[in-house]
Amino acid sequence: MATASSSSSSKGWMGNIQTKAARIFFILIIFQIPLFRVPCRAGMCTTPLHFTSSQLITSEIFPVPVVKTLLYPGALANGLVRNMTVPSWNNLLEIYNLTNAKEANPVTDLQRLEVLTGSYFSVAGALVGVLKSGRMSMFGTLLLIWGLIKEGILGKPVNTDPTKAVYVYPTMLLALIAAFSSIKYNAKKIVRPAPARPIAKPLQRSSKSKLK
């Protein structure tokens, strides 16, 4: 009984942590809290959603209204926080410098495949993680960190323009913690006690050996 109660209680608080962590990651991604600063086809991208949107606009995988729908919550939050204004739906692409993204050099993004792939996984993980816990958020965040480390520390690709230097904000640590905490673990495997080992019994002598 004690093992069952402890298992249910541990499953309960772990579930609460996973739900809250998934919500925190969702807020960081969808409301576009700056996590980094890296060159992209839209100029300088500071969030995974901004980086992803520049690719969606240029590749035309999704219609423009779908991309605007993803960008609008963050634009609304930034507008209210900075100068208490509501951004216009029609000027949304201008706000994010996405109107001329198709004419930009694609090499800028191809040199940062880890950041690009990590941005895709982070956005998808934030949307799916609210409904069902998964590992996309963790994979996306790890890819982002590796891509930023590779360019910022290892210098790949080489950047000679100081105005386009890569920068990582402290909020990236919060995103990493939230991504790892949103993963669903099996509480039964964690709490399950070690199986008892069978004790070998000594062999009993037969009645014939006793008579001898």
Disulfide bonds with the S-S distance in Angstrom:
Cys40-Cys45 1.93
